Amino acid sequence: MRLVIQRVSSASVKVDGSIVSEIRNGLLILAGIEDADSEEDIDWLVKKVCQLRIFGDSEGVMNLSVQDVSGEMIVVSQFTLHASTKKGNRPSYIRAARPETAIPLYEQLVSEFSKTLGKPIGTGVFGAHMEVSLVNDGPVTIILDSKAPF
């Protein structure tokens, strides 16, 4: 599972011109799910994201987590995070999980974030064309991949 985490001062998701999720201070997370992903990937990522010290403390040092600042969160499914661009100019999405695998894992990811933070988590609409808007605070953008050694 691959996540792109963006610290935001605001973010929203629109589908068909209507806002389906909106937050202020917190994290906008784009989530790419592949066939090999499991509950173990979700557990590791939720713990890691919720404890990442990427918010400024009273001295402006990135020393606080999303939990520490009572931040909000939106998680948007994005299969294109698993695009392979080695050959040709048209990306291949062969590693991206099909909806029957991806939807339950995505819903479980959102549920675990909600449990850990103790609040509802905003989402997009799986498979829909979405307009994602954000003000990246910093900017701070971090990529986590549960399968990568970094």
N, CA, C and O atoms as a GROMACS GRO file, in nm:
protein
  600
    1MET      N    1   0.085  -0.116   0.000
    1MET     CA    2   0.000   0.000   0.000
    1MET      C    3   0.090   0.122   0.000
    1MET      O    4   0.189   0.129   0.073
    2ARG      N    5   0.055   0.216  -0.081
    2ARG     CA    6   0.134   0.338  -0.096
    2ARG      C    7   0.047   0.457  -0.058
    2ARG      O    8  -0.066   0.471  -0.106
    3LEU      N    9   0.102   0.544   0.028
    3LEU     CA   10   0.031   0.664   0.070
    3LEU      C   11   0.113   0.787   0.038
    3LEU      O   12   0.234   0.789   0.058
    4VAL      N   13   0.046   0.890  -0.012
    4VAL     CA   14   0.104   1.022  -0.025
    4VAL      C   15   0.034   1.107   0.080
    4VAL      O   16  -0.088   1.128   0.073
    5ILE      N   17   0.111   1.156   0.176
    5ILE     CA   18   0.058   1.227   0.291
    5ILE      C   19   0.094   1.375   0.276
    5ILE      O   20   0.211   1.410   0.260
    6GLN      N   21  -0.007   1.460   0.282
    6GLN     CA   22   0.017   1.602   0.270
    6GLN      C   23  -0.039   1.675   0.391
    6GLN      O   24  -0.157   1.663   0.424
    7ARG      N   25   0.049   1.750   0.458
    7ARG     CA   26   0.003   1.832   0.571
    7ARG      C   27  -0.067   1.954   0.510
    7ARG      O   28  -0.010   2.025   0.428
    8VAL      N   29  -0.191   1.975   0.553
    8VAL     CA   30  -0.272   2.080   0.491
    8VAL      C   31  -0.329   2.176   0.596
    8VAL      O   32  -0.354   2.139   0.710
    9SER      N   33  -0.350   2.300   0.551
    9SER     CA   34  -0.426   2.394   0.634
    9SER      C   35  -0.573   2.389   0.595
    9SER      O   36  -0.660   2.433   0.670
   10SER      N   37  -0.600   2.333   0.475
   10SER     CA   38  -0.737   2.304   0.434
   10SER      C   39  -0.732   2.209   0.314
   10SER      O   40  -0.636   2.206   0.238
   11ALA      N   41  -0.840   2.130   0.300
   11ALA     CA   42  -0.852   2.038   0.186
   11ALA      C   43  -0.999   2.003   0.168
   11ALA      O   44  -1.078   2.006   0.263
   12SER      N   45  -1.034   1.971   0.044
   12SER     CA   46  -1.171   1.928   0.017
   12SER      C   47  -1.173   1.836  -0.104
   12SER      O   48  -1.081   1.834  -0.185
   13VAL      N   49  -1.281   1.758  -0.113
   13VAL     CA   50  -1.303   1.668  -0.226
   13VAL      C   51  -1.443   1.696  -0.279
   13VAL      O   52  -1.540   1.697  -0.204
   14LYS      N   53  -1.450   1.719  -0.410
   14LYS     CA   54  -1.579   1.740  -0.477
   14LYS      C   55  -1.605   1.625  -0.574
   14LYS      O   56  -1.513   1.576  -0.640
   15VAL      N   57  -1.731   1.584  -0.581
   15VAL     CA   58  -1.778   1.488  -0.681
   15VAL      C   59  -1.902   1.548  -0.744
   15VAL      O   60  -1.995   1.588  -0.673
   16ASP      N   61  -1.905   1.556  -0.875
   16ASP     CA   62  -2.018   1.616  -0.949
   16ASP      C   63  -2.051   1.755  -0.897
   16ASP      O   64  -2.168   1.792  -0.887
   17GLY      N   65  -1.948   1.832  -0.864
   17GLY     CA   66  -1.967   1.971  -0.822
   17GLY      C   67  -2.006   1.991  -0.677
   17GLY      O   68  -2.019   2.104  -0.632
   18SER      N   69  -2.026   1.882  -0.601
   18SER     CA   70  -2.066   1.892  -0.461
   18SER      C   71  -1.951   1.847  -0.370
   18SER      O   72  -1.884   1.748  -0.398
   19ILE      N   73  -1.929   1.920  -0.263
   19ILE     CA   74  -1.826   1.885  -0.167
   19ILE      C   75  -1.872   1.762  -0.089
   19ILE      O   76  -1.979   1.762  -0.028
   20VAL      N   77  -1.788   1.656  -0.091
   20VAL     CA   78  -1.820   1.534  -0.016
   20VAL      C   79  -1.737   1.523   0.112
   20VAL      O   80  -1.774   1.450   0.204
   21SER      N   81  -1.623   1.595   0.118
   21SER     CA   82  -1.539   1.599   0.237
   21SER      C   83  -1.466   1.732   0.240
   21SER      O   84  -1.430   1.788   0.137
   22GLU      N   85  -1.445   1.781   0.362
   22GLU     CA   86  -1.375   1.908   0.378
   22GLU      C   87  -1.312   1.912   0.517
   22GLU      O   88  -1.377   1.877   0.616
   23ILE      N   89  -1.185   1.954   0.524
   23ILE     CA   90  -1.118   1.967   0.653
   23ILE      C   91  -1.041   2.098   0.660
   23ILE      O   92  -1.020   2.166   0.559
   24ARG      N   93  -1.001   2.131   0.778
   24ARG     CA   94  -0.907   2.242   0.801
   24ARG      C   95  -0.772   2.179   0.832
   24ARG      O   96  -0.724   2.098   0.752
   25ASN      N   97  -0.711   2.211   0.940
   25ASN     CA   98  -0.578   2.164   0.978
   25ASN      C   99  -0.573   2.012   0.989
   25ASN      O  100  -0.650   1.952   1.064
   26GLY      N  101  -0.482   1.949   0.914
   26GLY     CA  102  -0.471   1.804   0.922
   26GLY      C  103  -0.394   1.745   0.807
   26GLY      O  104  -0.298   1.803   0.758
   27LEU      N  105  -0.438   1.626   0.765
   27LEU     CA  106  -0.370   1.551   0.660
   27LEU      C  107  -0.466   1.513   0.548
   27LEU      O  108  -0.576   1.465   0.573
   28LEU      N  109  -0.422   1.534   0.425
   28LEU     CA  110  -0.488   1.479   0.308
   28LEU      C  111  -0.401   1.362   0.264
   28LEU      O  112  -0.282   1.378   0.238
   29ILE      N  113  -0.462   1.244   0.257
   29ILE     CA  114  -0.387   1.123   0.223
   29ILE      C  115  -0.445   1.061   0.097
   29ILE      O  116  -0.564   1.032   0.088
   30LEU      N  117  -0.357   1.040  -0.002
   30LEU     CA  118  -0.392   0.968  -0.123
   30LEU      C  119  -0.344   0.825  -0.102
   30LEU      O  120  -0.228   0.804  -0.069
   31ALA      N  121  -0.432   0.727  -0.122
   31ALA     CA  122  -0.400   0.587  -0.091
   31ALA      C  123  -0.410   0.501  -0.216
   31ALA      O  124  -0.514   0.493  -0.280
   32GLY      N  125  -0.298   0.435  -0.248
   32GLY     CA  126  -0.294   0.340  -0.359
   32GLY      C  127  -0.284   0.199  -0.304
   32GLY      O  128  -0.196   0.169  -0.224
   33ILE      N  129  -0.374   0.113  -0.346
   33ILE     CA  130  -0.383  -0.023  -0.294
   33ILE      C  131  -0.347  -0.121  -0.405
   33ILE      O  132  -0.392  -0.108  -0.519
   34GLU      N  133  -0.263  -0.220  -0.368
   34GLU     CA  134  -0.227  -0.324  -0.465
   34GLU      C  135  -0.273  -0.460  -0.415
   34GLU      O  136  -0.308  -0.475  -0.298
   35ASP      N  137  -0.275  -0.558  -0.504
   35ASP     CA  138  -0.326  -0.691  -0.471
   35ASP      C  139  -0.257  -0.755  -0.352
   35ASP      O  140  -0.320  -0.829  -0.277
   36ALA      N  141  -0.130  -0.728  -0.333
   36ALA     CA  142  -0.052  -0.792  -0.226
   36ALA      C  143  -0.077  -0.731  -0.089
   36ALA      O  144  -0.022  -0.779   0.010
   37ASP      N  145  -0.157  -0.626  -0.080
   37ASP     CA  146  -0.180  -0.558   0.048
   37ASP      C  147  -0.271  -0.638   0.140
   37ASP      O  148  -0.356  -0.716   0.094
   38SER      N  149  -0.252  -0.618   0.271
   38SER     CA  150  -0.327  -0.693   0.371
   38SER      C  151  -0.350  -0.606   0.494
   38SER      O  152  -0.314  -0.488   0.497
   39GLU      N  153  -0.413  -0.667   0.595
   39GLU     CA  154  -0.435  -0.598   0.723
   39GLU      C  155  -0.304  -0.555   0.787
   39GLU      O  156  -0.299  -0.451   0.853
   40GLU      N  157  -0.199  -0.632   0.768
   40GLU     CA  158  -0.068  -0.595   0.824
   40GLU      C  159  -0.020  -0.462   0.768
   40GLU      O  160   0.036  -0.380   0.841
   41ASP      N  161  -0.040  -0.441   0.638
   41ASP     CA  162   0.000  -0.315   0.576
   41ASP      C  163  -0.080  -0.199   0.637
   41ASP      O  164  -0.025  -0.093   0.667
   42ILE      N  165  -0.210  -0.221   0.654
   42ILE     CA  166  -0.296  -0.118   0.712
   42ILE      C  167  -0.253  -0.085   0.854
   42ILE      O  168  -0.239   0.032   0.889
   43ASP      N  169  -0.231  -0.187   0.936
   43ASP     CA  170  -0.190  -0.164   1.075
   43ASP      C  171  -0.062  -0.082   1.083
   43ASP      O  172  -0.052   0.013   1.160
   44TRP      N  173   0.038  -0.120   1.002
   44TRP     CA  174   0.166  -0.049   1.004
   44TRP      C  175   0.150   0.096   0.959
   44TRP      O  176   0.203   0.187   1.023
   45LEU      N  177   0.076   0.116   0.850
   45LEU     CA  178   0.061   0.251   0.796
   45LEU      C  179  -0.019   0.342   0.889
   45LEU      O  180   0.017   0.458   0.908
   46VAL      N  181  -0.126   0.290   0.947
   46VAL     CA  182  -0.207   0.373   1.037
   46VAL      C  183  -0.123   0.418   1.157
   46VAL      O  184  -0.125   0.535   1.194
   47LYS      N  185  -0.050   0.326   1.215
   47LYS     CA  186   0.035   0.360   1.330
   47LYS      C  187   0.140   0.463   1.289
   47LYS      O  188   0.160   0.562   1.358
   48LYS      N  189   0.206   0.440   1.176
   48LYS     CA  190   0.312   0.529   1.130
   48LYS      C  191   0.258   0.669   1.100
   48LYS      O  192   0.316   0.768   1.144
   49VAL      N  193   0.149   0.677   1.026
   49VAL     CA  194   0.093   0.808   0.989
   49VAL      C  195   0.047   0.886   1.112
   49VAL      O  196   0.076   1.005   1.125
   50CYS      N  197  -0.023   0.819   1.201
   50CYS     CA  198  -0.078   0.889   1.318
   50CYS      C  199   0.030   0.934   1.416
   50CYS      O  200   0.006   1.021   1.499
   51GLN      N  201   0.150   0.875   1.406
   51GLN     CA  202   0.259   0.913   1.495
   51GLN      C  203   0.367   0.998   1.427
   51GLN      O  204   0.462   1.041   1.493
   52LEU      N  205   0.353   1.022   1.296
   52LEU     CA  206   0.451   1.104   1.225
   52LEU      C  207   0.455   1.244   1.286
   52LEU      O  208   0.351   1.310   1.297
   53ARG      N  209   0.571   1.288   1.323
   53ARG     CA  210   0.585   1.420   1.385
   53ARG      C  211   0.614   1.522   1.275
   53ARG      O  212   0.730   1.555   1.248
   54ILE      N  213   0.508   1.571   1.212
   54ILE     CA  214   0.522   1.663   1.098
   54ILE      C  215   0.447   1.794   1.118
   54ILE      O  216   0.435   1.873   1.025
   55PHE      N  217   0.396   1.817   1.239
   55PHE     CA  218   0.330   1.943   1.270
   55PHE      C  219   0.420   2.023   1.365
   55PHE      O  220   0.488   1.967   1.451
   56GLY      N  221   0.418   2.155   1.348
   56GLY     CA  222   0.503   2.241   1.427
   56GLY      C  223   0.461   2.253   1.572
   56GLY      O  224   0.343   2.259   1.604
   57ASP      N  225   0.563   2.256   1.662
   57ASP     CA  226   0.536   2.280   1.803
   57ASP      C  227   0.539   2.432   1.828
   57ASP      O  228   0.538   2.509   1.732
   58SER      N  229   0.542   2.474   1.953
   58SER     CA  230   0.536   2.617   1.986
   58SER      C  231   0.658   2.694   1.934
   58SER      O  232   0.654   2.817   1.924
   59GLU      N  233   0.765   2.622   1.900
   59GLU     CA  234   0.884   2.687   1.846
   59GLU      C  235   0.897   2.668   1.695
   59GLU      O  236   0.998   2.704   1.636
   60GLY      N  237   0.793   2.611   1.634
   60GLY     CA  238   0.793   2.592   1.490
   60GLY      C  239   0.869   2.470   1.443
   60GLY      O  240   0.891   2.453   1.323
   61VAL      N  241   0.911   2.384   1.534
   61VAL     CA  242   0.984   2.262   1.498
   61VAL      C  243   0.882   2.150   1.474
   61VAL      O  244   0.788   2.133   1.551
   62MET      N  245   0.903   2.073   1.365
   62MET     CA  246   0.812   1.961   1.338
   62MET      C  247   0.834   1.854   1.444
   62MET      O  248   0.923   1.770   1.433
   63ASN      N  249   0.751   1.860   1.546
   63ASN     CA  250   0.768   1.775   1.663
   63ASN      C  251   0.638   1.714   1.710
   63ASN      O  252   0.636   1.639   1.808
   64LEU      N  253   0.526   1.745   1.641
   64LEU     CA  254   0.394   1.700   1.684
   64LEU      C  255   0.328   1.616   1.575
   64LEU      O  256   0.351   1.637   1.456
   65SER      N  257   0.246   1.521   1.618
   65SER     CA  258   0.173   1.435   1.525
   65SER      C  259   0.034   1.491   1.500
   65SER      O  260  -0.009   1.586   1.565
   66VAL      N  261  -0.036   1.430   1.405
   66VAL     CA  262  -0.175   1.469   1.378
   66VAL      C  263  -0.261   1.446   1.502
   66VAL      O  264  -0.357   1.520   1.525
   67GLN      N  265  -0.227   1.345   1.581
   67GLN     CA  266  -0.300   1.321   1.706
   67GLN      C  267  -0.274   1.434   1.806
   67GLN      O  268  -0.366   1.481   1.872
   68ASP      N  269  -0.147   1.476   1.816
   68ASP     CA  270  -0.110   1.581   1.911
   68ASP      C  271  -0.181   1.713   1.884
   68ASP      O  272  -0.212   1.787   1.977
   69VAL      N  273  -0.208   1.743   1.756
   69VAL     CA  274  -0.270   1.871   1.720
   69VAL      C  275  -0.421   1.858   1.698
   69VAL      O  276  -0.486   1.953   1.653
   70SER      N  277  -0.476   1.739   1.729
   70SER     CA  278  -0.619   1.712   1.705
   70SER      C  279  -0.657   1.742   1.560
   70SER      O  280  -0.764   1.797   1.533
   71GLY      N  281  -0.568   1.704   1.469
   71GLY     CA  282  -0.591   1.731   1.328
   71GLY      C  283  -0.698   1.644   1.267
   71GLY      O  284  -0.734   1.539   1.321
   72GLU      N  285  -0.748   1.689   1.154
   72GLU     CA  286  -0.849   1.615   1.078
   72GLU      C  287  -0.780   1.539   0.964
   72GLU      O  288  -0.661   1.556   0.941
   73MET      N  289  -0.857   1.455   0.895
   73MET     CA  290  -0.798   1.374   0.789
   73MET      C  291  -0.901   1.344   0.680
   73MET      O  292  -1.019   1.321   0.706
   74ILE      N  293  -0.852   1.347   0.557
   74ILE     CA  294  -0.927   1.297   0.441
   74ILE      C  295  -0.840   1.191   0.376
   74ILE      O  296  -0.721   1.212   0.355
   75VAL      N  297  -0.900   1.076   0.343
   75VAL     CA  298  -0.829   0.968   0.273
   75VAL      C  299  -0.900   0.944   0.140
   75VAL      O  300  -1.020   0.915   0.137
   76VAL      N  301  -0.826   0.957   0.031
   76VAL     CA  302  -0.880   0.943  -0.103
   76VAL      C  303  -0.811   0.826  -0.172
   76VAL      O  304  -0.688   0.822  -0.179
   77SER      N  305  -0.888   0.732  -0.223
   77SER     CA  306  -0.833   0.620  -0.298
   77SER      C  307  -0.782   0.669  -0.433
   77SER      O  308  -0.850   0.743  -0.504
   78GLN      N  309  -0.658   0.628  -0.468
   78GLN     CA  310  -0.599   0.672  -0.594
   78GLN      C  311  -0.514   0.561  -0.654
   78GLN      O  312  -0.396   0.546  -0.621
   79PHE      N  313  -0.574   0.483  -0.743
   79PHE     CA  314  -0.505   0.368  -0.802
   79PHE      C  315  -0.384   0.410  -0.883
   79PHE      O  316  -0.293   0.329  -0.903
   80THR      N  317  -0.379   0.533  -0.932
   80THR     CA  318  -0.268   0.576  -1.016
   80THR      C  319  -0.136   0.585  -0.940
   80THR      O  320  -0.031   0.603  -1.002
   81LEU      N  321  -0.139   0.573  -0.808
   81LEU     CA  322  -0.014   0.572  -0.730
   81LEU      C  323   0.069   0.448  -0.761
   81LEU      O  324   0.188   0.444  -0.729
   82HIS      N  325   0.010   0.348  -0.822
   82HIS     CA  326   0.083   0.227  -0.858
   82HIS      C  327   0.113   0.221  -1.008
   82HIS      O  328   0.135   0.113  -1.063
   83ALA      N  329   0.114   0.336  -1.072
   83ALA     CA  330   0.144   0.340  -1.216
   83ALA      C  331   0.288   0.299  -1.243
   83ALA      O  332   0.380   0.342  -1.174
   84SER      N  333   0.305   0.214  -1.342
   84SER     CA  334   0.438   0.178  -1.390
   84SER      C  335   0.461   0.254  -1.520
   84SER      O  336   0.380   0.248  -1.613
   85THR      N  337   0.573   0.326  -1.525
   85THR     CA  338   0.602   0.408  -1.643
   85THR      C  339   0.734   0.369  -1.709
   85THR      O  340   0.791   0.447  -1.786
   86LYS      N  341   0.785   0.249  -1.678
   86LYS     CA  342   0.914   0.207  -1.734
   86LYS      C  343   0.911   0.194  -1.886
   86LYS      O  344   1.004   0.237  -1.954
   87LYS      N  345   0.804   0.134  -1.939
   87LYS     CA  346   0.796   0.110  -2.082
   87LYS      C  347   0.694   0.206  -2.143
   87LYS      O  348   0.586   0.226  -2.089
   88GLY      N  349   0.730   0.264  -2.255
   88GLY     CA  350   0.638   0.348  -2.330
   88GLY      C  351   0.597   0.474  -2.255
   88GLY      O  352   0.659   0.513  -2.157
   89ASN      N  353   0.491   0.535  -2.304
   89ASN     CA  354   0.444   0.661  -2.248
   89ASN      C  355   0.307   0.652  -2.184
   89ASN      O  356   0.258   0.748  -2.125
   90ARG      N  357   0.246   0.536  -2.195
   90ARG     CA  358   0.115   0.516  -2.132
   90ARG      C  359   0.135   0.434  -2.005
   90ARG      O  360   0.179   0.320  -2.012
   91PRO      N  361   0.103   0.491  -1.888
   91PRO     CA  362   0.123   0.418  -1.763
   91PRO      C  363   0.043   0.287  -1.758
   91PRO      O  364  -0.068   0.278  -1.811
   92SER      N  365   0.103   0.188  -1.694
   92SER     CA  366   0.036   0.061  -1.671
   92SER      C  367  -0.006   0.056  -1.524
   92SER      O  368   0.070   0.097  -1.436
   93TYR      N  369  -0.125   0.007  -1.499
   93TYR     CA  370  -0.176   0.000  -1.362
   93TYR      C  371  -0.194  -0.146  -1.318
   93TYR      O  372  -0.281  -0.176  -1.237
   94ILE      N  373  -0.110  -0.234  -1.370
   94ILE     CA  374  -0.122  -0.377  -1.344
   94ILE      C  375  -0.108  -0.410  -1.195
   94ILE      O  376  -0.166  -0.508  -1.149
   95ARG      N  377  -0.032  -0.330  -1.120
   95ARG     CA  378  -0.011  -0.356  -0.976
   95ARG      C  379  -0.127  -0.306  -0.891
   95ARG      O  380  -0.143  -0.350  -0.777
   96ALA      N  381  -0.207  -0.218  -0.944
   96ALA     CA  382  -0.320  -0.164  -0.866
   96ALA      C  383  -0.426  -0.272  -0.847
   96ALA      O  384  -0.460  -0.345  -0.940
   97ALA      N  385  -0.478  -0.280  -0.724
   97ALA     CA  386  -0.579  -0.382  -0.694
   97ALA      C  387  -0.710  -0.350  -0.766
   97ALA      O  388  -0.745  -0.234  -0.785
   98ARG      N  389  -0.780  -0.454  -0.805
   98ARG     CA  390  -0.912  -0.440  -0.867
   98ARG      C  391  -1.011  -0.397  -0.758
   98ARG      O  392  -0.983  -0.419  -0.640
   99PRO      N  393  -1.122  -0.337  -0.793
   99PRO     CA  394  -1.217  -0.287  -0.693
   99PRO      C  395  -1.262  -0.389  -0.589
   99PRO      O  396  -1.279  -0.354  -0.472
  100GLU      N  397  -1.282  -0.516  -0.629
  100GLU     CA  398  -1.329  -0.615  -0.533
  100GLU      C  399  -1.227  -0.640  -0.420
  100GLU      O  400  -1.265  -0.684  -0.312
  101THR      N  401  -1.101  -0.612  -0.446
  101THR     CA  402  -0.996  -0.622  -0.344
  101THR      C  403  -0.973  -0.486  -0.278
  101THR      O  404  -0.961  -0.476  -0.156
  102ALA      N  405  -0.968  -0.382  -0.360
  102ALA     CA  406  -0.931  -0.250  -0.311
  102ALA      C  407  -1.036  -0.187  -0.220
  102ALA      O  408  -1.001  -0.126  -0.119
  103ILE      N  409  -1.163  -0.200  -0.253
  103ILE     CA  410  -1.267  -0.133  -0.174
  103ILE      C  411  -1.268  -0.178  -0.029
  103ILE      O  412  -1.267  -0.093   0.060
  104PRO      N  413  -1.270  -0.309   0.000
  104PRO     CA  414  -1.268  -0.349   0.142
  104PRO      C  415  -1.142  -0.303   0.216
  104PRO      O  416  -1.150  -0.264   0.333
  105LEU      N  417  -1.026  -0.306   0.150
  105LEU     CA  418  -0.903  -0.260   0.214
  105LEU      C  419  -0.907  -0.109   0.238
  105LEU      O  420  -0.864  -0.062   0.343
  106TYR      N  421  -0.957  -0.035   0.142
  106TYR     CA  422  -0.971   0.110   0.157
  106TYR      C  423  -1.064   0.143   0.273
  106TYR      O  424  -1.033   0.228   0.357
  107GLU      N  425  -1.178   0.075   0.278
  107GLU     CA  426  -1.274   0.101   0.387
  107GLU      C  427  -1.215   0.064   0.522
  107GLU      O  428  -1.240   0.132   0.622
  108GLN      N  429  -1.136  -0.043   0.527
  108GLN     CA  430  -1.071  -0.082   0.652
  108GLN      C  431  -0.965   0.021   0.692
  108GLN      O  432  -0.952   0.053   0.810
  109LEU      N  433  -0.890   0.072   0.596
  109LEU     CA  434  -0.791   0.176   0.623
  109LEU      C  435  -0.857   0.298   0.686
  109LEU      O  436  -0.810   0.350   0.787
  110VAL      N  437  -0.966   0.344   0.626
  110VAL     CA  438  -1.039   0.460   0.678
  110VAL      C  439  -1.092   0.432   0.818
  110VAL      O  440  -1.082   0.517   0.906
  111SER      N  441  -1.147   0.312   0.838
  111SER     CA  442  -1.200   0.274   0.969
  111SER      C  443  -1.091   0.273   1.076
  111SER      O  444  -1.114   0.320   1.188
  112GLU      N  445  -0.975   0.221   1.044
  112GLU     CA  446  -0.865   0.217   1.141
  112GLU      C  447  -0.812   0.356   1.173
  112GLU      O  448  -0.778   0.384   1.288
  113PHE      N  449  -0.806   0.444   1.073
  113PHE     CA  450  -0.768   0.583   1.101
  113PHE      C  451  -0.870   0.647   1.195
  113PHE      O  452  -0.833   0.717   1.290
  114SER      N  453  -0.998   0.623   1.170
  114SER     CA  454  -1.104   0.678   1.253
  114SER      C  455  -1.093   0.629   1.397
  114SER      O  456  -1.105   0.708   1.491
  115LYS      N  457  -1.071   0.499   1.414
  115LYS     CA  458  -1.055   0.443   1.549
  115LYS      C  459  -0.936   0.504   1.621
  115LYS      O  460  -0.945   0.542   1.738
  116THR      N  461  -0.825   0.514   1.551
  116THR     CA  462  -0.703   0.565   1.612
  116THR      C  463  -0.715   0.712   1.650
  116THR      O  464  -0.671   0.752   1.757
  117LEU      N  465  -0.775   0.791   1.563
  117LEU     CA  466  -0.788   0.935   1.591
  117LEU      C  467  -0.910   0.967   1.676
  117LEU      O  468  -0.920   1.076   1.733
  118GLY      N  469  -1.004   0.873   1.684
  118GLY     CA  470  -1.125   0.896   1.764
  118GLY      C  471  -1.220   0.997   1.703
  118GLY      O  472  -1.289   1.068   1.775
  119LYS      N  473  -1.222   1.004   1.571
  119LYS     CA  474  -1.312   1.098   1.502
  119LYS      C  475  -1.338   1.048   1.360
  119LYS      O  476  -1.263   0.965   1.309
  120PRO      N  477  -1.444   1.098   1.298
  120PRO     CA  478  -1.472   1.058   1.159
  120PRO      C  479  -1.361   1.104   1.065
  120PRO      O  480  -1.296   1.206   1.088
  121ILE      N  481  -1.341   1.027   0.961
  121ILE     CA  482  -1.240   1.057   0.859
  121ILE      C  483  -1.314   1.089   0.729
  121ILE      O  484  -1.404   1.016   0.688
  122GLY      N  485  -1.274   1.197   0.665
  122GLY     CA  486  -1.333   1.232   0.536
  122GLY      C  487  -1.281   1.138   0.429
  122GLY      O  488  -1.171   1.084   0.439
  123THR      N  489  -1.361   1.119   0.326
  123THR     CA  490  -1.322   1.032   0.215
  123THR      C  491  -1.365   1.095   0.083
  123THR      O  492  -1.440   1.193   0.078
  124GLY      N  493  -1.314   1.035  -0.023
  124GLY     CA  494  -1.365   1.064  -0.155
  124GLY      C  495  -1.473   0.962  -0.184
  124GLY      O  496  -1.529   0.901  -0.093
  125VAL      N  497  -1.504   0.944  -0.312
  125VAL     CA  498  -1.599   0.842  -0.356
  125VAL      C  499  -1.523   0.745  -0.444
  125VAL      O  500  -1.477   0.782  -0.552
  126PHE      N  501  -1.510   0.622  -0.399
  126PHE     CA  502  -1.429   0.524  -0.469
  126PHE      C  503  -1.476   0.511  -0.615
  126PHE      O  504  -1.594   0.492  -0.642
  127GLY      N  505  -1.380   0.523  -0.707
  127GLY     CA  506  -1.409   0.505  -0.849
  127GLY      C  507  -1.468   0.626  -0.919
  127GLY      O  508  -1.483   0.625  -1.041
  128ALA      N  509  -1.503   0.730  -0.843
  128ALA     CA  510  -1.562   0.850  -0.904
  128ALA      C  511  -1.454   0.944  -0.954
  128ALA      O  512  -1.339   0.939  -0.910
  129HIS      N  513  -1.493   1.030  -1.048
  129HIS     CA  514  -1.404   1.140  -1.087
  129HIS      C  515  -1.415   1.245  -0.977
  129HIS      O  516  -1.523   1.296  -0.950
  130MET      N  517  -1.302   1.276  -0.915
  130MET     CA  518  -1.302   1.368  -0.801
  130MET      C  519  -1.217   1.490  -0.831
  130MET      O  520  -1.120   1.483  -0.906
  131GLU      N  521  -1.254   1.600  -0.770
  131GLU     CA  522  -1.172   1.720  -0.771
  131GLU      C  523  -1.121   1.739  -0.629
  131GLU      O  524  -1.198   1.766  -0.536
  132VAL      N  525  -0.989   1.723  -0.612
  132VAL     CA  526  -0.928   1.734  -0.480
  132VAL      C  527  -0.856   1.868  -0.473
  132VAL      O  528  -0.769   1.898  -0.555
  133SER      N  529  -0.892   1.948  -0.374
  133SER     CA  530  -0.829   2.078  -0.354
  133SER      C  531  -0.759   2.078  -0.220
  133SER      O  532  -0.807   2.019  -0.123
  134LEU      N  533  -0.645   2.146  -0.215
  134LEU     CA  534  -0.574   2.153  -0.088
  134LEU      C  535  -0.484   2.274  -0.082
  134LEU      O  536  -0.440   2.327  -0.184
  135VAL      N  537  -0.456   2.316   0.040
  135VAL     CA  538  -0.351   2.412   0.066
  135VAL      C  539  -0.247   2.335   0.146
  135VAL      O  540  -0.265   2.310   0.265
  136ASN      N  541  -0.138   2.299   0.078
  136ASN     CA  542  -0.032   2.221   0.141
  136ASN      C  543   0.045   2.314   0.233
  136ASN      O  544   0.100   2.415   0.189
  137ASP      N  545   0.048   2.282   0.361
  137ASP     CA  546   0.107   2.365   0.464
  137ASP      C  547   0.254   2.329   0.479
  137ASP      O  548   0.288   2.222   0.531
  138GLY      N  549   0.341   2.416   0.433
  138GLY     CA  550   0.484   2.392   0.446
  138GLY      C  551   0.562   2.433   0.322
  138GLY      O  552   0.630   2.536   0.324
  139PRO      N  553   0.555   2.359   0.217
  139PRO     CA  554   0.479   2.236   0.196
  139PRO      C  555   0.544   2.116   0.264
  139PRO      O  556   0.666   2.106   0.274
  140VAL      N  557   0.460   2.027   0.312
  140VAL     CA  558   0.505   1.900   0.369
  140VAL      C  559   0.432   1.789   0.296
  140VAL      O  560   0.309   1.780   0.304
  141THR      N  561   0.507   1.706   0.225
  141THR     CA  562   0.452   1.591   0.153
  141THR      C  563   0.545   1.472   0.178
  141THR      O  564   0.665   1.481   0.155
  142ILE      N  565   0.488   1.363   0.224
  142ILE     CA  566   0.566   1.244   0.256
  142ILE      C  567   0.503   1.124   0.187
  142ILE      O  568   0.380   1.111   0.184
  143ILE      N  569   0.587   1.036   0.133
  143ILE     CA  570   0.539   0.914   0.069
  143ILE      C  571   0.576   0.796   0.158
  143ILE      O  572   0.692   0.780   0.198
  144LEU      N  573   0.478   0.714   0.189
  144LEU     CA  574   0.500   0.590   0.264
  144LEU      C  575   0.455   0.474   0.177
  144LEU      O  576   0.350   0.479   0.113
  145ASP      N  577   0.535   0.368   0.175
  145ASP     CA  578   0.501   0.248   0.101
  145ASP      C  579   0.526   0.130   0.193
  145ASP      O  580   0.640   0.107   0.235
  146SER      N  581   0.424   0.055   0.225
  146SER     CA  582   0.438  -0.055   0.320
  146SER      C  583   0.524  -0.168   0.265
  146SER      O  584   0.566  -0.255   0.341
  147LYS      N  585   0.552  -0.167   0.136
  147LYS     CA  586   0.635  -0.271   0.075
  147LYS      C  587   0.778  -0.226   0.048
  147LYS      O  588   0.864  -0.308   0.016
  148ALA      N  589   0.806  -0.095   0.062
  148ALA     CA  590   0.939  -0.041   0.031
  148ALA      C  591   1.028  -0.039   0.155
  148ALA      O  592   0.980  -0.021   0.267
  149PRO      N  593   1.156  -0.057   0.134
  149PRO     CA  594   1.248  -0.062   0.248
  149PRO      C  595   1.286   0.076   0.305
  149PRO      O  596   1.356   0.082   0.406
  150PHE      N  597   1.240   0.186   0.243
  150PHE     CA  598   1.280   0.319   0.293
  150PHE      C  599   1.190   0.372   0.400
  150PHE      O  600   1.212   0.482   0.451
   0.00000   0.00000   0.00000
